[in-house]
Amino acid sequence: MEAEGVTDIPSPENADSPVYFVLLGASNLARGYYALARHLKNQLSPRRVRFWNALGPGRGYCARGGFLHVSYSSIETCNLWSALPAPLPENTRILALLTDVGNDIMYGVHPDQITEALKDIIRRLQHLNAEIFFTKIPTYFEKPIPTWIFYSLRLLFFPRSRVTMMEAVYATRKINHFLENAVGDSLHLITGLDSCYGWDRIHYSVFKAEDVWSRVAKEFLKELGCSPSAPIRFRDMMNSYFANIRDLWGADMLQRRKKGKAFF
């Protein structure tokens, strides 16, 4: 894969230090993963880059979830944590992303249990000296929305859910409050994404997704002392969407191919 380069050329010492990314999320991350991963590899070349990913549509942090007949283990209990090398190679930088946090709410998990799962995941990552980036649940769901919209979205994306709108509003407020107050030395909240959601206010718009993942990549690269030479492009996002569909149908649903050792 040909590198696109970075504005800040890594020093020889920097070039030899590996960078590990731990990417945790659900459908938004699954759609944008290939664009984000390819962009980071290109921008950080010649540094060694590896990924550990727990993602997939409907994925939960503490509840088992999925899409149609595909079911994923919770992020908190998946095999990713035992697969991470310990101890890490010398001079390794590790950066993590926690996004798509809201699915557990619609599976009926109490918000206190969700925040405890997030705390546990954060503690594990901090034990690895990771820099942790996270996003909130869309603030659109912090207030009651038209009843027909809520129950239409519930029927479409969570047909077995019996969570009421006010239960979802309460949980969203509580979890977002936790995330806002979690910001610290190694914990970074990525903001300004509410305008990037599409018609359902859950998934990023096809026409704005490249802006979201360019923003995430920029935050990662800034932490590593680099500046991106170019943003993620629309065609990169389209390729990523198609790769996600290939994985969803070929690997997760039909099980005719494997996604690779980086996915858990």
C-alpha positions in Angstrom: 0.0 0.0 0.0 1.6 3.3 -1.1 1.9 5.9 1.7 0.5 9.3 1.3 2.9 10.8 3.9 2.6 13.1 6.8 3.4 16.8 7.3 5.7 16.0 10.3 8.2 13.4 9.2 8.8 10.9 12.0 12.3 10.9 13.4 14.4 7.7 13.1 13.5 6.9 16.7 9.8 7.5 16.0 9.8 5.4 12.9 10.9 2.3 14.8 8.2 2.6 17.5 5.0 0.6 16.7 1.5 2.1 17.0 -1.4 -0.1 18.1 -5.0 1.0 17.7 -7.8 -0.6 19.7 -11.1 0.3 17.9 -14.4 -0.4 19.7 -17.8 0.3 18.4 -20.8 -0.9 16.4 -22.3 0.0 13.0 -20.8 3.4 12.5 -17.3 2.1 13.2 -17.9 -1.0 11.1 -18.9 1.2 8.1 -15.9 3.6 8.5 -13.3 1.1 9.7 -11.5 0.4 6.4 -11.3 4.0 5.5 -9.9 5.0 8.9 -7.5 2.1 9.1 -6.1 2.6 5.6 -5.8 6.4 6.2 -3.9 5.9 9.5 -1.5 3.4 7.9 -0.8 5.7 5.1 -0.3 8.7 7.3 2.0 6.9 9.8 4.2 5.1 7.3 6.9 3.9 7.8 5.9 3.2 11.4 4.5 -0.2 12.1 0.8 0.0 12.7 -1.5 -2.8 14.1 -5.2 -2.9 14.8 -7.4 -4.7 17.3 -11.1 -4.3 16.6 -14.4 -5.2 18.3 -17.1 -3.9 16.1 -20.2 -4.8 14.1 -23.8 -3.6 13.7 -25.8 -3.7 16.9 -22.7 -4.5 19.0 -23.0 -3.8 22.7 -20.4 -3.0 25.3 -21.9 -5.2 28.0 -24.8 -7.1 26.3 -24.7 -9.5 23.4 -26.1 -7.9 20.3 -26.1 -7.9 16.6 -28.1 -7.6 13.3 -30.7 -10.1 11.9 -29.3 -13.5 12.8 -25.7 -12.3 13.4 -24.8 -12.1 17.1 -21.7 -10.6 18.6 -20.3 -11.1 22.1 -20.1 -8.0 24.2 -17.1 -5.8 23.8 -16.3 -6.1 27.5 -16.2 -10.0 27.4 -14.8 -10.6 23.9 -11.4 -12.2 23.1 -9.8 -9.0 22.2 -8.5 -8.4 25.7 -6.6 -11.7 25.9 -5.2 -11.3 22.4 -3.5 -8.0 23.2 0.2 -8.7 23.7 1.5 -8.3 27.3 3.9 -6.9 27.9 3.7 -4.6 24.8 6.8 -4.2 22.7 9.2 -1.5 23.8 8.3 2.1 22.9 4.8 1.0 21.6 2.2 3.7 21.5 -1.4 2.5 22.0 -4.5 4.6 21.1 -8.1 3.5 21.6 -11.5 4.6 20.4 -14.8 3.9 22.2 -17.7 4.9 20.0 -21.3 3.7 19.2 -22.1 3.5 23.0 -25.9 3.5 22.9 -26.9 0.0 21.7 -26.9 -1.5 25.2 -29.7 0.9 26.2 -32.1 -0.6 23.7 -31.2 -4.1 24.9 -32.6 -3.1 28.3 -29.3 -2.8 30.1 -29.5 -0.4 33.1 -27.3 2.7 32.5 -25.4 2.0 35.7 -24.3 -1.4 34.3 -23.3 0.3 31.1 -21.1 2.9 32.8 -19.5 0.1 34.9 -18.7 -1.8 31.8 -17.2 1.4 30.2 -15.2 2.0 33.4 -13.8 -1.6 33.3 -12.8 -1.2 29.6 -11.2 2.2 30.4 -9.2 0.7 33.3 -7.9 -2.1 31.0 -6.8 0.4 28.4 -5.2 2.7 31.0 -3.3 -0.3 32.3 -1.7 -0.5 28.9 -0.9 3.3 29.0 -3.3 3.9 26.2 -4.6 7.3 25.1 -8.4 6.9 24.9 -10.7 8.8 22.7 -14.5 8.5 22.9 -17.7 9.9 21.5 -21.1 10.5 23.2 -24.5 9.1 22.2 -26.2 11.6 19.9 -27.6 14.4 22.0 -30.8 14.2 19.9 -31.8 11.3 22.2 -31.2 13.2 25.4 -34.7 14.7 25.1 -38.1 13.1 24.3 -38.6 12.9 20.5 -41.8 12.4 18.6 -43.3 9.1 19.8 -43.8 7.7 16.3 -40.1 8.4 15.5 -38.8 6.6 18.6 -41.0 3.5 18.1 -40.3 3.4 14.4 -36.6 3.4 15.0 -37.0 0.8 17.8 -38.9 -1.4 15.5 -36.4 -1.0 12.6 -33.2 -1.5 14.6 -34.2 -3.2 17.8 -37.4 -5.1 17.0 -37.2 -7.2 20.2 -36.6 -4.2 22.5 -39.3 -3.2 25.0 -37.4 -0.1 26.2 -39.7 3.0 26.5 -38.7 6.4 25.2 -38.4 7.9 28.7 -36.2 5.0 29.8 -34.0 5.6 26.7 -33.8 9.3 27.4 -32.9 8.8 31.1 -30.1 6.3 30.1 -28.8 8.5 27.4 -28.5 11.5 29.7 -26.8 9.4 32.4 -24.2 7.8 30.1 -23.4 11.1 28.3 -23.0 12.7 31.6 -20.5 10.0 32.6 -18.6 10.4 29.4 -18.4 14.2 29.7 -17.0 13.9 33.2 -14.5 11.1 32.3 -12.3 13.5 30.4 -8.8 13.6 31.9 -5.1 13.3 31.1 -5.4 10.2 28.9 -9.2 10.5 28.2 -10.3 12.6 25.3 -13.9 13.4 24.2 -14.4 14.0 20.5 -17.2 16.5 20.1 -18.9 18.3 17.3 -20.3 15.2 15.5 -24.1 15.8 16.1 -24.4 17.6 12.7 -23.0 14.6 10.9 -25.8 12.2 11.6 -28.2 11.1 8.9 -32.0 10.8 8.7 -32.2 8.4 11.7 -29.9 10.4 14.0 -28.1 7.2 14.8 -25.8 6.6 11.8 -23.5 9.1 10.2 -24.7 10.5 6.9 -23.1 9.0 3.8 -22.2 12.5 2.7 -20.6 13.5 6.0 -19.0 10.3 7.2 -15.6 11.2 5.7 -15.6 14.3 7.8 -16.2 12.3 11.0 -13.4 9.8 10.4 -11.1 12.5 9.2 -11.7 14.2 12.5 -11.1 11.0 14.4 -7.9 10.3 12.5 -6.7 13.9 13.1 -7.1 13.5 16.8 -5.1 10.2 16.7 -2.4 11.7 14.6 -2.2 14.9 16.8 -1.5 12.7 19.8 1.3 11.0 17.9 2.8 14.4 16.9 1.7 14.2 13.2 -0.5 16.3 11.0 -2.5 14.6 8.2 -1.4 15.5 4.7 -5.0 14.9 3.4 -8.4 14.1 4.7 -10.3 10.9 4.1 -12.1 11.2 0.8 -15.7 10.3 -0.2 -14.5 7.5 -2.5 -12.5 6.1 0.4 -15.7 6.0 2.5 -17.6 4.3 -0.3 -14.9 1.6 -0.5 -15.2 1.2 3.2 -18.9 0.8 3.1 -18.6 -1.9 0.4 -15.9 -3.7 2.4 -18.2 -3.6 5.5 -21.1 -5.1 3.4 -18.7 -7.8 2.2 -17.7 -8.7 5.7 -21.2 -8.6 7.0 -22.6 -10.9 4.4 -19.6 -13.0 3.5 -18.0 -13.5 6.9 -20.6 -12.8 9.6 -23.9 -14.0 8.0 -22.9 -16.6 5.5 -19.5 -17.5 7.2 -17.9 -18.2 3.8 -14.8 -16.1 4.6 -12.9 -14.9 7.5 -12.4 -11.2 8.4 -8.9 -11.7 9.8 -7.1 -12.0 13.1 -7.6 -8.3 14.0 -11.4 -8.7 14.5 -12.9 -10.1 17.7 
